[in-house]
Amino acid sequence: MSIKIFNESVAIVTGAGQGIGFEICRQLALQGAAVLLNDMDEALTEQAVNKIKGEGGTCMGMIGDASDVVFIQQMVDTAVSRFGKLNIVIANAGITLFADFFDYTPEAFSKVMQLNLAGSFFLAQFAAAQMKEQQKGGSVLFMSSVVGHQAHKNLAAYAITKAGLEMLAKNLVVELSPYNINVNAIAPGATLTERTLHDTAYEKTWSRITPMGRPATTADIANAALFMVAPASRHITGQSLVIDGGWTSVSPSPY
């Protein structure tokens, strides 16, 4: 019998109706965690939860805006009331709004900042407060990106948020280590998801410019996420792990 390393764990993952977030939820649940899966899309949420339950995992869905601080607190409270505790939180929800720097609007800027930065910040704050109260430690993981390390055309605002999340992970070491809470970030590169596969050239382009010869799969990213929040990784904190098949080492533009 295989050992399920997340037995007795309870996790919240935001923005998880499909893509990377869904695969993280799926793998956590299959490894024994009880998972609260959040997404704004009701149909995607229901479908994702049913898939995980169909594979034998423990999962509940919660539909709502992960940038809304009231809803964030509701997620934490719901996870605790349903499963008895909270010891893993993964701030996966985010939005990418491409635009030329000279054309970027204040409305688009505010939307990206509110979800990517503020949503992640306050999810970590509310979850860590719960972990502190429990006195059993826990793990916080932010979803950064390779564009937090390398410039990418038309993604200035998005890149600010991703670099900011990596600094947040480093800074929160000071705040959270006394409570045995580790905090890290992972930075995916090009990844095959339902969204990126809408571009028929995406896989071919990124296979050509990625040293490992292909973009990541959602499983590649989820594997890294699970490593960072695993009980055996608790001494890793304040770090950012890039998963990009070597792209940031050479950084050719897809354009």
SEBA-44886 format. One record per residue (C-alpha): residue in one letter; z, y, x negated. Coordinates in pm, whole numbers, plus 50000, padded with zeros to 5 digits. Layout:
BEGIN
aZYX ...
REM end
This chain:
BEGIN
m500005000050000 s499045034149862 i501785059949818 k501355090650038 i502535118549813 f503015143650096 n505285122250314 e508025144350460 s505955175850393 v505015201950653 a502095225150584 i500345255250737 v496695260850645 t494875291250783 g491165295050852 a490815257350863 g488485249151152 q485765238250912 g484745239150547 i487275240350267 g490245247050493 f489495217150714 e489125193750418 i492445205850276 c494125198850611 r492465164950635 q493535153950289 l497095166850334 a497415147950663 l495945115850519 q498485118650237 g501355120150486 a501885157150562 a502335171450910 v499835199850928 l499545231151141 l495825239351133 n494915275151219 d491565290251311 m490335318251538 d487685296051698 e489115274651977 a486325248951978 l486415244451600 t490195241451604 e490195214751873 q487415195351701 a489155197051362 v492515185751497 n490935156851687 k489085145151374 i492285144551171 k494255127051443 g491415102251479 e491915092651115 g495635087451171 g496905121051050 t499595143051204 c498075176651295 m498415204151552 g496135233751607 m497085269951653 i494405294751753 g494815330651639 d494135358551392 a495615351451049 s495575388850971 d497995396651257 v501575397551131 v503015388851473 f500815357951491 i501685348451133 q505375347751221 q504545327051530 m502785301451310 v505835297851086 d508175295151383 t505915269751554 a505635247651246 v509405246951211 s510085240751580 r507455213151598 f508035195551267 g511525206551164 k510745225850845 l508025242250635 n507445235750267 i503715241750202 v501605271650301 i497955276750207 a496435310850281 n492835299750320 a491645324050588 g489315350750456 i486165369750530 t483145378550314 l481205409650415 f478245415150185 a477015450850141 d475735474449875 f478555495549730 f476885527949846 d476565515050203 y479975498950246 t481775512850551 p485475520550588 e485575496850886 a484205467750684 f486525475850393 s489595476450617 k488655443650783 v488265425650451 m491515439850313 q493525431950625 l492605395250644 n492145385950279 l495015405750130 a497465415750402 g497145382950592 s497795362750277 f500645385550166 f502555383350492 l501925346250539 a503515341050199 q506375364650287 f507265348350618 a506795312850488 a508835319350173 a511635334150383 q511755301650579 m511705280950259 k514495302450113 e516605296050422 q515975258450399 q517115258150031 k514705229849945 g511955249249769 g508275248349855 s504745257949753 v502545287849831 l498825287249751 f496345315949774 m492575311649800 s490895333249538 s487285330649419 v485185331449105 v484255367149203 g487835376249117 h486765368148758 q483075377348738 a481035405048900 h478755394849186 k476275418149355 n477275432449697 l480805418049686 a482875446549544 a485395448149830 y485705410349856 a486195407549479 i489055432749492 t490905410449736 k490395378849532 a491515394349204 g494445409349394 l495545375349524 e495655361649172 m497885390449065 l500025384849373 a500525348549270 k501605359748926 n503915387149054 l505645365149312 v506855342049036 v509585367948980 e510495368649349 l510245331949442 s511215311149139 p514965315349204 y514415296149530 n512375268049369 i509195280549537 n506075279149323 v503105301549393 n499555297749263 a495925304849342 i492735284849324 a489365301449273 p486425281749410 g482905288149296 a479785280049496 t480705253649754 l478685234150008 t480105242050351 e478725245650700 r478285282850633 t476525280950297 l474225252750405 h472645276350657 d470835290450353 t468255263950271 a467985276249910 y471735276849842 e472235241849703 k469075242949492 t469885277349348 w473485269449258 s472585235149121 r470215252648881 i472725278148751 t475905256748750 p476495238648420 m477695206948597 g474405206148787 r475645210749141 p477825233249357 a481245220549460 t481905199849768 t484795208049999 a486525176949861 d486325191249507 i488205222249621 a490675203249839 n491525179949550 a492505210149342 a494505225349629 l496485193449681 f497225191449310 m498635226749309 v500955220849608 a502015185349519 p505715179249455 a504895167849100 s503265201649028 r506245223149118 h506685235548759 i503185251148770 t503555286248900 g501875320248866 q498575303648773 s494975305848893 l492755275148871 v488985280248874 i486885252149028 d483275261648968 g481495234948765 g481575258348466 w479765287948626 t482225314648508 s481705303148150 v478045313448162 s477815334148484 p474085335748557 s473315355048874 p471875336349171 y469555366149215 
REM end
